């Protein structure tokens, strides 16, 4: 992501240039990306693969936390503890391997180690599916409890994602300018975690408490948004908050940071950044719901599949990510082809391509996904959630961009 905020971190300071023409360099990267997508999916996620992590919520929770950890390494900790000489001189494949390994290690420590094993065994039962089976006495097997725990982990990631993007791109170095890494990163992370846990308790915990029978009303209030959203599902919260995150990525990849770069002076930049992202996210959220109503008719209480309010709220994240994948590919692989266009025309052109390409991508996925990825046919089967694949693709895109300096089609300018 191109951060318009005046940060001094490596991702903003470096310059990568096409190894060949923009077209050939972009196509080379696209080919490598496609190979990586199919290899990673069929080895780690597919039900016919080795690890079978696409359940689908287990896979979804895994890739969203992995994406967040990638962003923390780059934007929050500025690749600490590695020196600039390492980032400048080491081969992209070696850097990619090192930082990807660190990402996986941090995921295992933070999510599996702390959330699953420590909190899930000694604090909050629903973060550990083994604890749910052991203590729940609700007749669930490990497969159903795994999905419940995965949903809880996924839900926990959403406020962390939103607040992290606000702090990383809305504040940057301005909050603790006197601190050096890693003190600055840990100070920012402490504030992010404090605010995120509070938001999680308000916007997601009530839903998880209501999932059990009887409802856990003494530890989780009944979902307060039910009268507004016509569902107890926190997919309502997920849809709005994650669409707010997507709006930030849209702005940086399609509009060179506009409108978020409109205000620069703190603390007004942070306030403007947060408010505008929520407004844009809500607009994206409502626009998609309007399209869903047009395609399938109005949702109703008690419905299943695509007629269900909760499913539609959650599916706004999926459809927004179809467009976002194309937006990132376009900007990272072929963005330099747009540099001669004036700013407004460049943004319009990129937006048209991203929306058209995203809709075409969605059509192709739902048409050929069962053959190419081994997923269930249809848009609303309980065992199908395209967002897992889409965020996995974004992970691979950012690894190729951030960790490998756009290899093989692009190279770091010395």
C-alpha distance (Angstrom), angle and dihedral (degrees) to the residues before:
residue distance angle dihedral
X1 . . .
X2 3.78 . .
X3 3.80 105.4 .
X4 3.78 111.6 -151.1
X5 3.80 90.7 -165.3
X6 3.78 112.8 101.7
X7 3.79 96.5 -105.2
X8 3.79 122.8 158.3
X9 3.79 94.8 -149.9
X10 3.77 124.2 126.8
X11 3.80 97.7 -105.2
X12 3.82 90.2 57.9
X13 3.81 96.9 40.5
X14 3.81 99.2 47.6
X15 3.79 123.5 86.3
X16 3.78 122.5 -150.0
X17 3.80 121.7 -167.4
X18 3.83 133.5 -168.6
X19 3.77 114.3 -89.4
X20 3.81 89.5 -148.0
X21 3.81 129.0 -2.2
X22 3.80 116.5 -31.4
X23 3.80 90.8 -109.1
X24 3.81 95.9 50.1
X25 3.80 92.7 41.4
X26 3.80 91.7 50.3
X27 3.80 93.0 47.2
X28 3.82 91.1 49.5
X29 3.80 90.1 53.0
X30 3.79 91.6 45.5
X31 3.80 90.9 52.9
X32 3.81 92.2 50.5
X33 3.80 90.1 46.9
X34 3.80 92.9 52.1
X35 3.80 91.7 50.0
X36 3.81 90.5 49.3
X37 3.83 92.7 47.4
X38 3.80 94.2 53.9
X39 3.80 93.7 41.3
X40 3.80 95.3 49.6
X41 3.80 93.5 41.7
X42 3.79 96.4 50.0
X43 3.80 94.8 42.6
X44 3.81 100.6 42.1
X45 3.80 110.1 17.8
X46 3.80 115.5 23.7
X47 3.80 118.0 98.2
X48 3.81 86.1 -127.6
X49 3.81 93.1 50.2
X50 3.79 133.1 87.7
X51 3.82 103.8 -93.4
X52 3.84 100.3 25.7
X53 3.82 94.7 -153.6
X54 3.82 95.4 157.5
X55 3.80 101.0 93.0
X56 3.14 75.3 140.4
X57 3.82 103.1 -112.9
X58 3.81 95.2 45.0
X59 3.81 89.9 55.9
X60 3.81 91.7 44.2
X61 3.81 92.9 51.8
X62 3.80 90.8 46.6
X63 3.81 97.0 52.9
X64 3.81 95.9 42.5
X65 3.81 92.4 53.0
X66 3.80 89.8 44.8
X67 3.80 90.3 53.5
X68 3.78 90.8 50.0
X69 3.81 91.8 50.1
X70 3.82 90.4 51.0
X71 3.80 90.0 54.1
X72 3.80 91.8 46.7
X73 3.80 91.2 53.9
X74 3.80 92.8 50.0
X75 3.79 105.3 34.5
X76 3.80 105.5 21.5
X77 3.82 101.7 37.9
X78 3.83 99.4 20.4
X79 3.82 92.9 -133.9
X80 3.80 92.8 -54.6
X81 3.05 128.5 -155.0
X82 3.82 92.2 27.7
X83 3.79 119.6 92.3
X84 3.80 125.9 -129.0
X85 3.81 89.7 -108.7
X86 3.81 89.5 61.9
X87 3.80 92.4 48.6
X88 3.81 91.4 45.8
X89 3.80 102.6 43.2
X90 3.82 110.2 28.1
X91 3.81 118.0 95.7
X92 3.84 114.0 -97.9
X93 3.80 92.8 -121.1
X94 3.80 91.5 53.9
X95 3.81 91.9 46.5
X96 3.78 91.0 47.4
X97 3.80 91.3 51.8
X98 3.82 93.4 47.6
X99 3.79 97.3 47.4
X100 3.81 93.8 41.4
X101 3.80 89.4 52.5
X102 3.82 89.2 50.0
X103 3.82 89.9 50.1
X104 3.80 91.8 53.1
X105 3.81 91.4 45.5
X106 3.81 92.2 50.9
X107 3.80 90.5 48.5
X108 3.80 90.6 52.7
X109 3.81 91.5 47.8
X110 3.81 99.8 42.4
X111 3.80 103.9 33.4
X112 3.80 105.8 23.6
X113 3.79 96.5 29.0
X114 3.80 103.9 38.8
X115 3.83 104.6 21.3
X116 3.81 100.2 33.7
X117 3.79 104.5 32.0
X118 3.81 104.2 25.9
X119 3.82 105.1 30.3
X120 3.80 94.1 28.2
X121 3.81 93.5 52.4
X122 3.80 101.3 34.9
X123 3.80 105.4 24.3
X124 3.81 125.0 14.5
X125 3.81 113.7 25.7
X126 3.79 97.8 -156.6
X127 3.81 94.3 62.9
X128 3.82 89.6 70.0
X129 3.80 120.8 52.6
X130 3.79 91.4 -158.9
X131 3.80 89.6 57.1
X132 3.80 90.1 50.0
X133 3.80 90.3 54.8
X134 3.82 92.7 44.3
X135 3.79 99.8 45.5
X136 3.78 105.4 17.2
X137 3.80 99.5 80.1
X138 3.79 87.8 -166.3
X139 3.78 98.5 119.1
X140 3.79 96.0 -109.4
X141 3.77 122.6 147.0
X142 3.78 124.8 -138.5
X143 3.81 92.9 -96.0
X144 3.82 95.3 58.6
X145 3.81 93.2 40.2
X146 3.81 89.2 49.8
X147 3.78 89.2 59.2
X148 3.81 91.2 48.1
X149 3.82 91.9 51.0
X150 3.81 91.0 44.0
X151 3.80 90.3 52.6
X152 3.81 89.1 51.6
X153 3.83 91.3 51.2
X154 3.80 90.5 46.0
X155 3.80 91.0 49.6
X156 3.81 91.4 49.4
X157 3.81 89.9 55.4
X158 3.82 94.8 57.2
X159 3.84 99.9 70.1
X160 3.81 88.7 39.2
X161 3.80 88.3 54.4
X162 3.79 94.6 47.6
X163 3.80 96.9 45.8
X164 3.82 91.8 42.1
X165 3.80 91.9 55.8
X166 3.79 90.8 47.7
X167 3.80 92.0 51.7
X168 3.81 97.7 39.1
X169 3.80 97.4 46.2
X170 3.80 103.1 18.8
X171 3.80 96.9 47.5
X172 3.79 107.8 12.2
X173 3.80 112.4 162.4
X174 3.80 94.3 -12.7
X175 3.80 97.8 89.2
X176 3.81 99.8 58.7
X177 3.82 104.9 13.7
X178 3.79 92.2 156.6
X179 3.81 93.7 58.1
X180 3.79 124.9 85.7
X181 3.77 126.9 -153.3
X182 2.97 131.5 -43.8
X183 3.83 92.1 18.2
X184 3.80 91.8 57.5
X185 3.80 92.4 49.8
X186 3.79 93.8 48.5
X187 3.82 92.1 46.0
X188 3.81 90.8 52.0
X189 3.80 91.6 44.1
X190 3.80 91.0 52.3
X191 3.81 91.6 55.4
X192 3.81 92.1 43.8
X193 3.81 92.2 51.0
X194 3.81 93.7 47.5
X195 3.81 94.1 51.8
X196 3.82 93.6 39.9
X197 3.79 95.0 53.0
X198 3.81 90.2 51.7
X199 3.82 91.1 50.2
X200 3.80 90.9 46.7
X201 3.81 90.9 53.5
X202 3.82 90.5 52.2
X203 3.81 103.5 38.5
X204 3.82 104.7 30.5
X205 3.80 113.8 16.0
X206 3.86 93.7 70.0
X207 3.80 90.4 58.8
X208 3.79 94.2 50.8
X209 3.80 90.8 47.8
X210 3.81 89.6 53.6
X211 3.82 92.9 51.6
X212 3.80 92.7 77.0
X213 3.77 129.7 75.0
X214 2.91 114.4 -94.5
X215 3.80 97.4 26.3
X216 3.79 112.8 -108.2
X217 3.80 94.1 -121.7
X218 3.82 94.4 156.4
X219 3.80 92.9 60.6
X220 3.82 100.6 26.8
X221 3.79 125.9 32.7
X222 3.82 115.4 -130.4
X223 3.82 109.8 -87.5
X224 3.80 102.8 -78.5
X225 3.81 93.1 -157.5
X226 3.82 95.0 62.2
X227 3.80 93.6 101.7
X228 3.80 90.7 50.3
X229 3.81 100.5 40.8
X230 3.86 99.9 29.7
X231 3.82 89.0 -129.8
X232 3.78 138.8 76.7
X233 3.81 89.7 -138.6
X234 3.81 117.8 114.6
X235 3.79 87.4 -144.6
X236 3.80 80.3 97.8
X237 3.81 89.4 63.7
X238 3.80 92.5 39.1
X239 3.80 92.1 52.9
X240 3.80 96.0 51.5
X241 3.82 97.9 39.7
X242 3.80 95.8 44.0
X243 3.78 92.2 45.3
X244 3.82 85.3 55.4
X245 3.82 88.1 56.2
X246 3.80 90.8 47.3
X247 3.82 90.1 51.6
X248 3.82 89.1 59.6
X249 3.79 91.9 51.7
X250 3.81 90.1 46.0
X251 3.81 90.3 54.1
X252 3.80 94.7 51.1
X253 3.79 96.7 42.3
X254 3.79 99.0 39.3
X255 3.82 107.6 24.2
X256 3.82 104.2 29.5
X257 3.79 90.4 -109.9
X258 3.81 98.4 -47.3
X259 3.02 127.0 174.0
X260 3.82 92.6 16.8
X261 3.81 93.2 59.8
X262 3.79 91.0 54.8
X263 3.83 91.5 92.6
X264 3.81 119.3 43.9
X265 3.81 107.3 164.1
X266 3.80 116.1 94.0
X267 2.97 138.7 -94.8
X268 3.79 88.0 18.1
X269 3.80 92.4 57.6
X270 3.80 91.2 58.9
X271 3.81 93.0 46.3
X272 3.81 91.3 46.3
X273 3.81 91.1 46.1
X274 3.81 93.2 52.1
X275 3.81 96.8 43.6
X276 3.81 95.8 44.5
X277 3.82 92.7 47.6
X278 3.81 90.4 53.0
X279 3.81 92.2 47.2
X280 3.82 93.1 47.6
X281 3.80 91.3 43.6
X282 3.79 91.4 52.1
X283 3.80 90.5 48.8
X284 3.82 91.3 51.2
X285 3.80 89.0 46.4
X286 3.82 94.6 50.7
X287 3.81 94.2 42.3
X288 3.77 90.7 57.1
X289 3.79 92.2 47.2
X290 3.81 88.4 53.4
X291 3.83 89.5 53.2
X292 3.81 90.9 47.9
X293 3.80 90.2 51.8
X294 3.79 89.1 50.7
X295 3.81 93.1 49.7
X296 3.80 101.1 40.2
X297 3.79 106.5 14.0
X298 3.79 125.9 -112.9
X299 3.79 119.1 -33.2
X300 3.79 117.8 -119.9
X301 3.79 136.8 -158.8
X302 3.79 113.6 -89.9
X303 3.80 94.8 20.8
X304 3.78 124.9 137.2
X305 3.79 132.2 -135.9
X306 3.81 117.3 -7.4
X307 3.81 93.1 -3.6
X308 3.81 90.6 62.2
X309 3.82 119.1 101.3
X310 3.80 93.4 -139.1
X311 3.78 94.3 50.2
X312 3.79 91.6 50.9
X313 3.80 92.5 49.6
X314 3.80 91.0 51.3
X315 3.79 92.8 43.6
X316 3.82 90.6 61.4
X317 3.81 85.7 71.9
X318 3.80 90.9 51.8
X319 3.79 96.3 49.7
X320 3.81 92.8 43.4
X321 3.80 88.8 53.5
X322 3.82 92.4 53.0
X323 3.80 86.9 61.1
X324 3.81 93.2 40.3
X325 3.81 93.0 55.2
X326 3.81 90.3 55.5
X327 3.83 91.0 44.3
X328 3.81 91.9 54.5
X329 3.82 93.5 44.2
X330 3.78 90.3 49.4
X331 3.80 94.0 48.7
X332 3.81 98.4 39.9
X333 3.80 98.3 41.5
X334 3.80 105.1 27.3
X335 3.81 104.7 13.6
X336 3.80 94.6 112.2
X337 3.81 89.2 63.6
X338 3.83 87.8 70.6
X339 3.81 97.7 51.4
X340 3.81 95.2 99.5
X341 3.80 92.7 57.2
X342 3.83 119.1 92.3
X343 3.81 113.5 -102.3
X344 3.82 97.9 -101.9
X345 3.81 94.4 44.3
X346 3.80 90.0 46.1
X347 3.79 91.2 53.8
X348 3.80 93.0 46.2
X349 3.81 92.8 48.0
X350 3.80 93.1 47.9
X351 3.81 91.7 47.0
X352 3.81 93.6 50.7
X353 3.80 91.7 48.9
X354 3.82 92.3 46.1
X355 3.82 95.0 49.6
X356 3.82 94.4 43.1
X357 3.80 91.7 43.9
X358 3.80 92.3 45.7
X359 3.80 93.3 51.8
X360 3.81 90.2 47.0
X361 3.80 89.3 49.0
X362 3.81 90.7 51.0
X363 3.82 91.5 49.9
X364 3.81 91.0 48.8
X365 3.81 92.7 47.6
X366 3.80 95.2 51.1
X367 3.81 91.0 43.2
X368 3.82 100.0 45.3
X369 3.80 103.6 14.3
X370 3.83 94.2 100.0
X371 3.81 89.5 56.5
X372 3.80 100.0 38.3
X373 3.82 100.0 37.2
X374 3.80 104.7 17.6
X375 3.82 93.4 -119.3
X376 3.81 126.1 147.3
X377 3.79 116.7 -85.7
X378 3.81 117.3 -107.2
X379 3.79 136.8 40.1
X380 3.80 101.5 -94.6
X381 3.78 111.5 34.6
X382 3.84 112.0 136.9
X383 3.81 89.1 -123.2
X384 3.80 93.3 53.5
X385 3.80 127.7 81.5
X386 3.79 115.2 153.4
X387 3.81 91.8 -169.1
X388 3.81 89.3 79.6
X389 3.81 91.6 60.9
X390 3.79 93.1 41.0
X391 3.80 95.1 52.7
X392 3.80 89.4 44.4
X393 3.82 87.4 56.7
X394 3.83 90.2 49.8
X395 3.82 88.5 51.3
X396 3.80 90.6 54.1
X397 3.81 90.7 45.6
X398 3.80 91.9 53.7
X399 3.80 92.2 44.9
X400 3.80 88.4 53.3
X401 3.81 92.1 46.3
X402 3.82 105.1 35.1
X403 3.80 101.9 29.0
X404 3.82 100.8 31.4
X405 3.82 101.5 32.1
X406 3.79 92.1 -122.1
X407 3.82 95.8 -53.4
X408 3.00 131.3 -150.5
X409 3.80 100.2 16.0
X410 3.81 95.7 35.2
X411 3.77 133.8 42.7
X412 3.76 137.7 -162.7
X413 3.79 114.4 -97.5
X414 3.80 106.6 -128.7
